[in-house]
């Protein structure tokens, strides 16, 4: 056997081993089906909070020392860098970052290519992170309080075009470890538009999200109102996408009750093949206190639902 043939054989063997390892990782991560989705009935526990307060949330949630949520969410500043969020997530083993990316879209500033250098830099940062990264781009697009990507500044067609442009840049950069989370808020938006008017299409979305605060309306309307939780779950089923409740929490000064927690937990239990993650919004902001530590009754119910329940997952592995 010649030296050249031996080198060729070794190269082929190494390549095959690498492909096998990659396929095994994909299988473990769920990326062979819906990207990173756990098995039916299982849910990732997630949190959105400042990294300095993560330990307080973990303790209040009843997680033991060294345990932490599977998904850690933070948002960027407008046109901000994603790297700080990726870095914060790496402070805990196996904690996957979710980047709530504030990306202004008014005036065609995404699709005209003027931000392509910046977008490619963010894609490279995500690619370099290596593991799963959730990208929750311009959330609550069907609302009225984010003028940089809501009506009237950005139409559904303009939003969809901008989203697809960003998604394509990530694919071109090889940042295929990114899972794009399309995340409206509850109910029909301005002009009576259904949230699905803003949907970029199955090819461009990996997960569906929904922001659903259990004390934002009467429970029946949260569940069954137009564009409510039931409609969102059915939309996810129709499009074969895993669904995360990407923001949820009771809010002081409204009553601290177990019922506010149970609304979301019961919703997840009703759709075990669809709802795959619950990301708690642990902040005190805009005159409302959502932090778990300041909801002692709710925290007791949270721990009752989560502690010792093998279906609540604390890692994506």
N, C-alpha and C positions, 0 to 999 in steps of 0.2 A: 504494500500500500504506500503510495507516494505521500510526501509531506503535505502537498496541497489537498489531497483527498482527505487526510486526517483532519486538517484544519476545517475543511468544509463540513465534515461530519460533526465535529465538536460545535461548530457554529450553529448548525441545525438543531442539535440536542439542547443547547443553551436557550435558543429561541423558543423551542417547544416548552421547556420548563417554565420560562417566563410567561408564556401565554397561559399555561396551566395555572400558575399562581394567580395571575390576573383574573382568570375566569372563576377561580375559587373565591377570590375576594368579592367579585361581583355577586356571586351566589349568596355569600354570607350577608352582603349589604342589602340585598333585595333589588339590585340594579338590573338583574336579568329580567325582572318584571317591571312594575312601577318603581321608579328609582328610589331606592332606600326604604321602601315601604316594609313594615314588619308583617308578620303573619296575621291572618284574620283573627280578631279578638284581642290582639295586642296593641298597645299604645305607647308611644314615646311620651315621657314626662318632660316638659320643657318649661323654661322660665325666661321672661324678659325683665332684666334688672341691671343696675350698675354692678360691675364686677366687684366693687368694694363691699356690696351688700349681699353677695351671693351666699356667703356662709350663714348669714342670718336667715335667709330664705330656707336653706337646706335644713338648718336646725329646727325652724318652725314647722317645716313640712314633715319632720320626723325622720329625715334621712340620717343614717348612721354615719359615723366618722369616715371620711373618704368617699362617701356617696354623693352624687350630684345629678342634676337633670341631664338627660341625653341631649337636649337641644338648648343652646344658650343664644338668646336674641338680643341684639342692640341695633339702634338705628344710626345712620350716618347723618352728618350735616349736609345741606344742599351741595351736591357735587363733591361730597367728601370721599375720603379714602376708606376702602374696606379693610385695609390691613390691621388697624387697631382692634377691630372686632375679631378678626382671625387670631390675633395675638392673645387677646383676653381669653378666648375659648381654649387656647392651648395651655392655660394655667391649670387646667383640670384634665386628667387622663380620659381619653375617649369621649370628650364632650364636643359635640358637633356645633359649629357656629351657624347662626342664621343672621344674615345681613338684611336688615330692613333699610333698603337703599333709597335715599331721598335724591331722586334724579329729575330735576325740572325738565319739562317737555314743551313748554310754551314756545310758540314761534317756530316750530319745526327744528329746534336746536339739537335734536337727536338725529333725525333722519337726514339733515343737510350735511352730515359728516364732520361738523365743526368740533365735535367732542370725541371723535374716534380715537385720538391719541390717548386721552384720559380713559376712555372705555377699555381700550386694549391693556392699559396699565392695570386696571382693576381685574380684568380677566387673567392676566399673568399672575397677579397676587393670589387669586383663587386657585389657579392651576398649581402654583408652588406650594399651597397649603397641603396638597396631596390627598387628604381624606374628604369625606362628604362635607359640602358647604351648601346651605340653603340660601337662596337669593329671593327675598321678598321685595320685589321691585315695585315702588310707587303704589303702596297699599291703599285701600279704601278709595280707589279711583272713581267709584260710583257715588261718592259723597259730594259735599260742597265746601269743605273746610281746608282742602289742599289746593289752592289756586294754581299751583305749578303743574298739576296734572288732573284737575277736576274741570268740569264745565263751569263757566263758559270758556275758560282759557284754553282747554284741550278737549276736543271732541272724542267720542269713542273711536272713530276711525284713526285720528291722529295718535291716540294712545296705543292702539293696536300696532300701528306702523312703527312707533318708537320702541315698543316692547320687542317686536320681531327683530328690529335692527340690533338691539343690545344682545338678544339671544344669539343671533347669527355671528356677532363678533366673538362671543364666548366660544362658539363651536369652532370658528376659524382659528382661535388661539389655542385650541386643544384643552380648554377648561371644562371638560366633560364631567368633572366631579361636581359641578354645580347643579343643584336641583332648583329649578325656577318655580316659585310659589306665587300663583295668582291669587290675590287676597282682597276681595271686596269687603264692604261692611254690610251689616244686615239691611234688608228691605230695598225696595225700589228707590232710585235716586231722583235727581232733578228732572222734571219733565215726565215723571212716571216711568223712566227707563228701567227696565229690568237689569240686574247686574250683568247678565250674560251678554248685554249689548257691548260690553267692554272686553269680552273674552278673546284672547289672541289666537285661539285654535289649539287643538290637541297636540300638534307637532311642537308647539312653542311653550308648552306648560307641562311640568312634571308633577306638581302637587296643586290641589286647590286649597285655599285657606278661607277662613271667615273670621271676622272680628265680631264677637258677640258678648256683650256685657249683660249678665243675667238680671240686673236691676235697671236696665235702660227702658223697660216697658213692662206691661203685664206679661206674665209667663206665657199665656196662650198665644199672644201676638208674636213674641220672640220665636216661638216654635212654628206657628202656622201662618203668620202674616206673609204677604207677598214678598218674596225674597228673604224669608226667614230661614231658620235652621233646617226645617224639613225640606223646603225647596232647594236649599244648598246641598243637602245630602243626596237628594234625587238627581240634581245636576251632576254631582260627582260620580254617581253610579252610572248615569247615561254616558259619561265620557271616560269611564274606567280610570278614574284618578283617585289616589288617596287624598283624604281630607284632613286638614288640621284646623283646630280652633286656635288661631294664631295669636289672639288677644282675648283674654277673658278674666274677670275678677269682679267680686262685689265691690261696692264703693261707699265708704263713709262719706257723708253723715247718714246715709240710708242704713236701715237696721242690719246688724251683724247676725245673720241667720244661717242655719244649715241648709235651708231651702235654696238659697242663692247658689251655693256650691253644687247642690244635687241637680239643679237644672242642667248644668253642663255635663256632669258625670252620667246622669240618666240618658241624656241625648247620645253620648258616646256609646253607652251600652245598647241603645236601641238600634244602632247602625254599626255592628262589630266588623262588618266586612268593608266599611267605608271610612269611618273615623279612625285615624291612625296616630294622632298626636294632639296633646292638649298643652298649650304654652301659656302659663299664668303670667299676667301683667302685674308685676310687683313694683309699683311706683306710687308716689304721692305727688300728684301733679294737677294743675288747673283747678285747685280747690277741692279735689276729691282724693281720698286716701284708699288706694287699692291694695296696700301692702298686706301680705298674709299675717305678719306679726301683729298688726293692729286689728285683726279680726279673730279674736280668740275662739268664738263659737264656730266661725267658719273654718278655722284652722283645725279644730277638733274633728270636724266632718271631713276635711281634706285628708287628714291622717287616717281616718277610719276607712276612707275609700281607697287610699293608695298603699298604706303600710301592709306589708306581707302579701300584697296582691301580685302574683307573678305575671299578670298581664300588663302591668305598668313597667315599662322598660327604662333603664337608666343608662343605656348605651345603645349605639347603632350596630355594635358588633354581634 
